[in-house]
Amino acid sequence: MAGYEHKKIAAAVIIAAFLVATLTATAGAAGGQVRIILFFDSDCSHCEAAERVLDRIEGQFGDRILISEYDSNAATGIQMMDGYGIVEVPSMVVQEREIILYSDYGNNLSKLESLLVSSINNALYEPEIEVYKEISPVKLNPGENVTITISMANKKDITTDVILIDSYPDFFSIIEGETAWNGTLSPGEARNITYAARVDPKAHSGNRKIEGAQISYRSGDAEKSAVSNTVIIRISVVLTLFTVFLAGLVAGANPCLFAVVAFMAAMILSNTEKKLEVMKFIVIFSFGIFLVYLLTGIGLLSFASDLRSLNLVLGVITIALGIMHVYDYFYIKIKAKSLFESSRFMKGVMERMVKENSILSALGLGALFSLVKAPCVGAIYLTILNLIAVQKAELAGIVYLCMYNFGVILPILIIGTAIVVGLSPTKVDRFRKEKRALIRLVTGIILVVLGVFLTFGVI
């Protein structure tokens, strides 16, 4: 009898062990381990507070969650944050789906804990209908079109009625497709819902968090719901006629242009002693610069679809030119001459063309100068051209190019006018020599900043 009792106890233990193993396996299959990524900065007090919240949550969920931390200043951290479109710390990513930014909770640690617990539970107990949201491109410009794709997959073994509703931000205007869908999904069936939207031309620049799509479905007698992943998009700086004009003005106000205007004015005055001849030559010379840059820009705009992929190349070139300008600042201080000074040959060519003092020579000199002095103005020009190409239609792009080029030649026209009304070319050249180092430094810093923005897709 005793042996029989022992057998019953042994059987009960085996059955209990089997049930525990089955439940554990089922729980593991249902959710598994949830990975949480924390991006931090060692000098960030808010990051320390977020770590304390994660420690409490780790005590609550145990080995069902796995927390990984990445320094936002280390190479790996920078690369991963760029992949998610994250630019602020602390930020967290839950199971590659939900992104929680500091701006989502604003140092309200109770709210952070609530957001994390909700995201972890959603990941642990995955819905029977899986939904995923994708946006392309994630780096875009005001006025540009974007494609949103919602993918759904029925993981149940029965046909299920599903209702999808995707809420979109107010700076999106739908141009094609629908943001809602309802229908049935057969067992194992997957379906994609795609629609297109245009970003408001006045949308604020920066990173914007796009909330996930929501679905509802029936599971037995219960009504259930699920939410897709969130997506972060990056909107570039808004381009306006005024900003383009200012960029041209910055590019035009440089020692390269000041030097040649003073040189031309002095040559023509010494040969003709007529100030109106100076003005006529400078106006035609300016038109030559305007024409070459405009035609070059129109030609490059025809490759607008390819310019976006060159952001990294343009960024590196712009940074390199900026560093050259900064280096030239120190070179001028030490050597009292610039790296960008024209060669003797070019000075000789310019002198012959100015002495000729004809419409053709003035136009040709402007065209030649625009090519020879491209390093002085070209970097900002390439940056603006890239922005025009991806933000504006072709006709509008030409208008923006004209405004930029007008900004480039305006300092030349102002100096020419000043000389006509009495300003001495010698004073212009003396001012240029006195301030050229400072102008190089300011231009160099601007170019480096522009290059960094281009490289990282901010503009």
C-alpha positions as CSV (number, residue, x, y, z in Angstrom):
1,M,0.0,0.0,0.0
2,A,2.9,2.3,0.9
3,G,4.5,1.5,-2.4
4,Y,1.2,2.5,-4.2
5,E,1.2,5.8,-2.3
6,H,4.8,6.5,-3.3
7,K,3.8,5.9,-6.9
8,K,0.9,8.4,-6.7
9,I,3.2,11.0,-5.2
10,A,5.8,10.4,-7.8
11,A,3.2,10.7,-10.6
12,A,1.8,13.9,-9.1
13,V,5.3,15.4,-9.0
14,I,5.9,14.4,-12.6
15,I,2.6,15.9,-13.7
16,A,3.3,19.1,-11.7
17,A,6.7,19.4,-13.2
18,F,5.3,18.9,-16.7
19,L,2.7,21.6,-16.1
20,V,5.3,24.1,-14.8
21,A,7.5,23.3,-17.8
22,T,4.6,23.7,-20.2
23,L,3.5,27.0,-18.7
24,T,7.0,28.3,-18.7
25,A,7.5,27.4,-22.3
26,T,4.2,29.0,-23.2
27,A,5.1,32.2,-21.4
28,G,8.5,32.2,-23.1
29,A,6.9,31.6,-26.5
30,A,4.3,34.3,-25.8
31,G,6.8,37.0,-24.9
32,G,10.3,35.9,-24.3
33,Q,12.9,38.4,-23.0
34,V,12.3,42.1,-23.8
35,R,15.4,44.1,-24.6
36,I,15.6,47.7,-23.5
37,I,18.3,50.0,-24.8
38,L,19.2,53.2,-22.9
39,F,21.2,56.0,-24.5
40,F,22.9,58.2,-21.9
41,D,25.6,60.8,-21.3
42,S,27.9,60.5,-18.3
43,D,27.4,64.2,-17.4
44,C,23.6,64.0,-17.7
45,S,21.7,64.1,-14.4
46,H,18.4,63.1,-16.1
47,C,20.2,60.0,-17.4
48,E,21.0,58.9,-13.8
49,A,17.4,59.4,-12.9
50,A,16.3,57.2,-15.9
51,E,18.8,54.5,-14.8
52,R,17.2,54.4,-11.3
53,V,13.7,53.9,-12.9
54,L,15.1,51.1,-15.0
55,D,16.6,49.5,-11.9
56,R,13.2,49.5,-10.2
57,I,11.6,48.0,-13.3
58,E,14.3,45.4,-13.6
59,G,13.5,44.3,-10.0
60,Q,9.8,44.1,-11.0
61,F,10.3,42.0,-14.2
62,G,13.4,40.2,-13.4
63,D,15.1,38.2,-16.2
64,R,12.1,38.9,-18.5
65,I,13.9,42.1,-19.5
66,L,17.5,42.7,-20.6
67,I,18.8,46.3,-20.3
68,S,21.7,47.5,-22.5
69,E,23.3,50.9,-22.0
70,Y,25.2,52.9,-24.7
71,D,27.1,56.1,-24.3
72,S,25.9,58.8,-26.6
73,N,29.4,60.1,-27.0
74,A,30.9,56.8,-28.1
75,A,31.1,55.6,-31.7
76,T,28.7,52.7,-31.2
77,G,26.2,54.9,-29.4
78,I,26.4,57.6,-32.0
79,Q,25.8,55.2,-34.8
80,M,22.9,53.4,-33.1
81,M,21.2,56.7,-32.2
82,D,21.5,57.9,-35.7
83,G,19.9,54.7,-36.9
84,Y,16.9,55.3,-34.7
85,G,16.8,59.0,-35.5
86,I,17.4,59.9,-31.8
87,V,19.3,63.1,-30.9
88,E,18.5,63.6,-27.2
89,V,19.4,61.8,-24.0
90,P,18.2,60.0,-22.0
91,S,16.3,58.0,-24.6
92,M,15.1,54.4,-24.5
93,V,14.2,51.8,-27.1
94,V,12.0,48.9,-26.1
95,Q,12.2,45.7,-28.1
96,E,13.2,47.6,-31.3
97,R,9.6,48.9,-31.4
98,E,8.8,51.7,-28.9
99,I,11.0,54.7,-28.6
100,I,10.8,56.7,-25.4
101,L,12.4,60.1,-25.5
102,Y,13.2,62.4,-22.6
103,S,10.7,64.9,-24.2
104,D,8.0,62.3,-23.8
105,Y,8.0,62.5,-20.0
106,G,9.9,65.7,-19.2
107,N,11.6,64.5,-16.0
108,N,8.3,63.1,-14.7
109,L,9.7,59.8,-13.5
110,S,6.3,58.3,-12.7
111,K,5.3,58.9,-16.3
112,L,8.5,57.3,-17.5
113,E,7.9,54.2,-15.4
114,S,4.4,54.0,-16.7
115,L,5.6,54.3,-20.3
116,L,8.2,51.6,-19.8
117,V,5.9,49.2,-18.1
118,S,3.3,49.6,-20.8
119,S,5.9,49.1,-23.5
120,I,7.3,46.0,-21.8
121,N,3.9,44.4,-21.3
122,N,3.1,45.0,-24.9
123,A,6.3,43.3,-25.9
124,L,6.0,40.4,-23.5
125,Y,2.4,39.5,-24.5
126,E,2.6,40.0,-28.2
127,P,-0.8,40.4,-29.9
128,E,-2.2,37.7,-32.2
129,I,-2.3,40.2,-35.0
130,E,1.2,41.7,-35.5
131,V,1.4,45.3,-36.9
132,Y,4.5,47.2,-38.0
133,K,4.9,50.8,-39.3
134,E,7.5,52.0,-41.8
135,I,8.1,55.5,-43.1
136,S,10.3,56.3,-46.1
137,P,12.4,58.4,-46.2
138,V,13.0,59.2,-42.5
139,K,15.2,62.2,-43.4
140,L,13.2,64.7,-45.4
141,N,12.6,68.3,-46.3
142,P,9.5,70.6,-45.9
143,G,7.3,70.1,-49.0
144,E,8.7,66.6,-49.7
145,N,6.5,63.5,-50.2
146,V,6.7,60.6,-47.8
147,T,5.4,57.0,-48.0
148,I,3.9,55.2,-45.0
149,T,3.5,51.5,-45.0
150,I,1.5,49.5,-42.3
151,S,2.2,45.8,-42.3
152,M,-0.2,43.4,-40.6
153,A,0.2,39.6,-40.1
154,N,-2.4,37.2,-38.6
155,K,-0.6,34.8,-36.2
156,K,-3.9,33.1,-35.2
157,D,-5.2,29.8,-36.7
158,I,-8.6,31.3,-37.6
159,T,-9.8,34.1,-40.0
160,T,-10.1,37.3,-38.0
161,D,-11.8,40.6,-38.6
162,V,-9.4,43.5,-38.3
163,I,-9.8,47.3,-38.1
164,L,-6.8,49.5,-38.7
165,I,-6.6,53.2,-38.0
166,D,-3.4,55.2,-38.4
167,S,-3.3,58.6,-36.9
168,Y,-0.9,61.0,-38.7
169,P,0.7,64.3,-37.6
170,D,-0.9,67.6,-38.5
171,F,2.0,68.5,-40.7
172,F,1.2,65.6,-43.0
173,S,-1.4,66.1,-45.8
174,I,-2.5,62.8,-47.5
175,I,-2.1,62.8,-51.2
176,E,-2.7,59.2,-52.0
177,G,-4.2,56.1,-50.3
178,E,-6.2,55.6,-47.1
179,T,-5.1,55.8,-43.5
180,A,-7.8,53.3,-42.3
181,W,-8.7,49.8,-43.3
182,N,-11.0,47.1,-42.2
183,G,-11.3,43.5,-43.5
184,T,-10.5,39.9,-42.7
185,L,-7.1,38.2,-42.4
186,S,-6.9,34.5,-43.0
187,P,-4.6,32.4,-40.8
188,G,-1.0,33.3,-41.5
189,E,-2.0,36.0,-44.0
190,A,0.0,39.3,-44.2
191,R,-1.3,42.5,-45.7
192,N,0.4,45.9,-46.4
193,I,-1.5,49.2,-46.3
194,T,0.4,52.0,-48.0
195,Y,-0.4,55.7,-48.3
196,A,1.5,58.8,-49.3
197,A,1.7,62.2,-47.6
198,R,3.3,65.6,-48.2
199,V,5.2,67.4,-45.4
200,D,3.9,70.9,-44.8
201,P,6.3,73.4,-46.4
202,K,6.2,75.4,-43.2
203,A,6.8,72.4,-40.9
204,H,9.3,73.1,-38.1
205,S,12.7,71.5,-38.6
206,G,14.1,68.8,-36.2
207,N,13.3,65.3,-35.1
208,R,9.6,64.4,-34.9
209,K,8.1,61.3,-33.3
210,I,5.4,59.6,-35.3
211,E,3.0,57.5,-33.2
212,G,2.2,53.9,-34.1
213,A,-0.8,52.6,-36.0
214,Q,-3.6,51.1,-34.0
215,I,-5.6,47.9,-34.8
216,S,-8.5,46.2,-33.1
217,Y,-9.7,42.6,-33.6
218,R,-11.7,39.9,-31.9
219,S,-10.2,37.0,-30.1
220,G,-13.0,34.6,-29.1
221,D,-15.5,36.8,-27.3
222,A,-12.9,39.4,-26.3
223,E,-12.2,42.6,-28.2
224,K,-8.4,43.2,-28.4
225,S,-6.1,45.9,-29.7
226,A,-2.5,46.4,-30.7
227,V,-0.2,49.3,-31.5
228,S,2.6,49.3,-34.0
229,N,6.1,50.7,-33.4
230,T,6.8,54.4,-33.3
231,V,9.0,56.1,-36.0
232,I,11.2,59.1,-35.7
233,I,11.6,61.3,-38.8
234,R,14.0,64.2,-39.3
235,I,12.8,67.4,-41.0
236,S,15.4,69.7,-42.5
237,V,15.6,73.4,-42.2
238,V,12.9,75.3,-44.1
239,L,14.2,77.1,-47.2
240,T,12.9,80.6,-48.0
241,L,13.8,83.2,-50.5
242,F,15.2,85.4,-47.7
243,T,17.4,82.6,-46.3
244,V,18.7,81.9,-49.8
245,F,19.4,85.6,-50.3
246,L,21.3,85.8,-47.0
247,A,23.4,82.8,-47.9
248,G,24.3,84.4,-51.2
249,L,25.2,87.6,-49.4
250,V,27.5,85.7,-47.0
251,A,29.2,84.0,-49.9
252,G,29.5,87.2,-51.8
253,A,31.0,89.3,-49.0
254,N,34.4,87.8,-49.0
255,P,37.9,89.1,-49.7
256,C,38.1,87.4,-53.2
257,L,35.4,89.7,-54.5
258,F,36.5,92.8,-52.7
259,A,40.0,92.5,-54.1
260,V,39.0,92.1,-57.7
261,V,36.5,95.0,-57.6
262,A,39.1,97.3,-56.1
263,F,41.6,96.1,-58.8
264,M,39.2,96.7,-61.7
265,A,38.1,100.1,-60.4
266,A,41.7,101.3,-60.0
267,M,42.7,100.0,-63.5
268,I,39.7,101.6,-65.3
269,L,40.0,104.9,-63.4
270,S,43.7,105.1,-64.3
271,N,43.0,104.4,-68.0
272,T,39.7,106.4,-68.6
273,E,39.3,108.6,-65.5
274,K,35.5,108.0,-65.9
275,K,33.6,106.6,-62.9
276,L,30.6,105.7,-65.1
277,E,33.0,103.4,-67.0
278,V,33.8,101.7,-63.7
279,M,30.1,101.2,-62.9
280,K,29.4,99.8,-66.4
281,F,32.2,97.4,-66.3
282,I,31.3,96.2,-62.7
283,V,27.6,95.7,-63.6
284,I,28.5,93.5,-66.7
285,F,31.2,91.7,-64.7
286,S,28.6,90.9,-62.0
287,F,26.2,89.7,-64.7
288,G,28.9,87.3,-65.9
289,I,29.2,85.8,-62.4
290,F,25.4,85.7,-62.1
291,L,25.0,83.9,-65.4
292,V,27.7,81.2,-64.9
293,Y,26.4,80.3,-61.4
294,L,22.8,80.3,-62.6
295,L,23.5,78.1,-65.6
296,T,25.6,75.7,-63.5
297,G,22.8,75.5,-60.9
298,I,20.2,74.8,-63.5
299,G,22.4,72.0,-64.9
300,L,22.8,70.5,-61.5
301,L,19.1,70.8,-60.7
302,S,18.4,68.3,-63.6
303,F,20.2,65.8,-61.3
304,A,18.0,66.7,-58.3
305,S,17.1,63.1,-57.6
306,D,20.8,62.2,-57.2
307,L,21.8,65.2,-55.1
308,R,20.1,63.9,-51.9
309,S,22.4,60.8,-51.9
310,L,25.4,63.2,-52.1
311,N,24.7,64.8,-48.7
312,L,27.7,63.0,-47.2
313,V,30.1,64.0,-50.0
314,L,28.9,67.6,-50.1
315,G,29.2,67.7,-46.3
316,V,32.8,66.5,-46.3
317,I,33.7,69.0,-49.1
318,T,32.1,71.8,-47.2
319,I,33.9,70.9,-44.0
320,A,37.2,70.7,-45.8
321,L,36.7,74.1,-47.4
322,G,35.7,75.5,-44.1
323,I,38.9,74.2,-42.5
324,M,40.9,75.7,-45.3
325,H,39.3,79.1,-44.6
326,V,40.1,78.8,-40.9
327,Y,43.7,77.8,-41.7
328,D,43.9,80.7,-44.1
329,Y,43.0,83.0,-41.2
330,F,46.2,81.9,-39.3
331,Y,48.2,81.9,-42.6
332,I,47.3,85.5,-43.2
333,K,48.2,86.4,-39.6
334,I,51.7,84.8,-40.0
335,K,52.5,85.3,-43.7
336,A,50.5,88.4,-44.4
337,K,49.2,86.8,-47.6
338,S,46.3,84.4,-48.4
339,L,46.2,80.9,-49.7
340,F,43.4,82.0,-52.1
341,E,45.3,84.8,-53.8
342,S,45.3,84.7,-57.6
343,S,48.4,83.5,-59.4
344,R,50.5,85.9,-61.4
345,F,49.2,84.4,-64.6
346,M,45.6,85.0,-63.6
347,K,46.4,88.6,-62.5
348,G,48.0,89.1,-65.9
349,V,44.9,87.8,-67.7
350,M,42.6,90.0,-65.5
351,E,44.7,93.0,-66.2
352,R,44.5,92.5,-70.0
353,M,40.8,92.0,-69.9
354,V,40.2,95.1,-67.7
355,K,42.4,97.3,-70.0
356,E,40.3,96.2,-73.0
357,N,37.2,97.6,-71.2
358,S,34.6,96.1,-73.4
359,I,31.2,94.4,-72.8
360,L,32.7,91.1,-73.9
361,S,35.8,91.4,-71.7
362,A,33.7,92.4,-68.7
363,L,31.3,89.5,-69.2
364,G,34.2,87.1,-69.9
365,L,36.1,88.2,-66.8
366,G,33.0,87.7,-64.6
367,A,32.6,84.2,-66.0
368,L,36.3,83.4,-65.5
369,F,36.3,84.8,-62.0
370,S,33.3,82.8,-61.0
371,L,35.2,79.6,-61.9
372,V,38.6,80.5,-60.6
373,K,37.2,81.7,-57.3
374,A,34.8,78.8,-56.8
375,P,36.5,77.8,-53.5
376,C,35.5,81.2,-52.0
377,V,31.8,80.9,-52.7
378,G,31.3,77.4,-54.0
379,A,30.8,75.6,-50.7
380,I,27.8,77.6,-49.6
381,Y,26.5,77.5,-53.2
382,L,26.6,73.6,-53.2
383,T,24.8,73.5,-49.8
384,I,22.1,75.8,-51.0
385,L,21.8,74.1,-54.3
386,N,21.3,70.8,-52.5
387,L,18.5,72.2,-50.4
388,I,16.8,73.8,-53.4
389,A,17.0,70.5,-55.3
390,V,15.2,68.5,-52.7
391,Q,12.7,71.1,-51.5
392,K,11.6,73.0,-54.6
393,A,10.1,72.2,-58.0
394,E,12.3,73.0,-61.0
395,L,10.8,76.4,-61.8
396,A,10.7,77.5,-58.2
397,G,14.3,76.2,-57.9
398,I,15.4,78.5,-60.7
399,V,13.8,81.5,-58.9
400,Y,15.7,80.5,-55.7
401,L,18.9,80.2,-57.6
402,C,18.4,83.7,-59.0
403,M,17.9,85.1,-55.5
404,Y,21.0,83.3,-54.2
405,N,23.1,84.7,-57.1
406,F,21.7,88.2,-56.6
407,G,23.0,87.9,-53.0
408,V,26.4,86.9,-54.3
409,I,26.8,89.9,-56.7
410,L,25.1,92.5,-54.5
411,P,28.3,93.3,-52.5
412,I,30.1,93.9,-55.8
413,L,27.4,96.3,-57.0
414,I,27.4,98.1,-53.7
415,I,31.1,98.6,-53.7
416,G,31.0,99.6,-57.4
417,T,28.3,102.2,-56.6
418,A,30.3,103.5,-53.6
419,I,33.4,104.0,-55.9
420,V,31.3,105.9,-58.4
421,V,30.0,108.3,-55.8
422,G,33.4,109.0,-54.4
423,L,34.9,106.1,-52.5
424,S,38.5,105.5,-53.3
425,P,39.5,102.0,-54.6
426,T,42.6,102.2,-52.5
427,K,40.5,102.5,-49.4
428,V,38.4,99.5,-50.5
429,D,41.6,97.4,-51.0
430,R,43.0,98.6,-47.7
431,F,39.8,97.6,-45.9
432,R,39.9,94.3,-47.6
433,K,43.5,93.6,-46.5
434,E,42.7,94.7,-42.9
435,K,39.6,92.6,-42.5
436,R,40.3,89.6,-44.8
437,A,41.7,87.4,-42.0
438,L,38.5,88.0,-39.9
439,I,36.3,87.4,-42.9
440,R,38.1,84.1,-43.6
441,L,37.6,83.0,-40.0
442,V,33.9,83.8,-40.0
443,T,33.4,82.2,-43.4
444,G,35.3,79.1,-42.3
445,I,33.2,78.6,-39.2
446,I,30.0,79.0,-41.2
447,L,31.2,76.4,-43.7
448,V,32.2,73.9,-41.0
449,V,28.8,74.2,-39.4
450,L,27.0,73.8,-42.7
451,G,29.1,70.8,-43.5
452,V,28.3,69.1,-40.2
453,F,24.6,69.8,-40.8
454,L,24.8,68.3,-44.3
455,T,26.8,65.2,-43.2
456,F,24.3,64.3,-40.5
457,G,21.2,65.2,-42.6
458,V,20.1,68.1,-40.5
459,I,19.7,70.2,-43.7
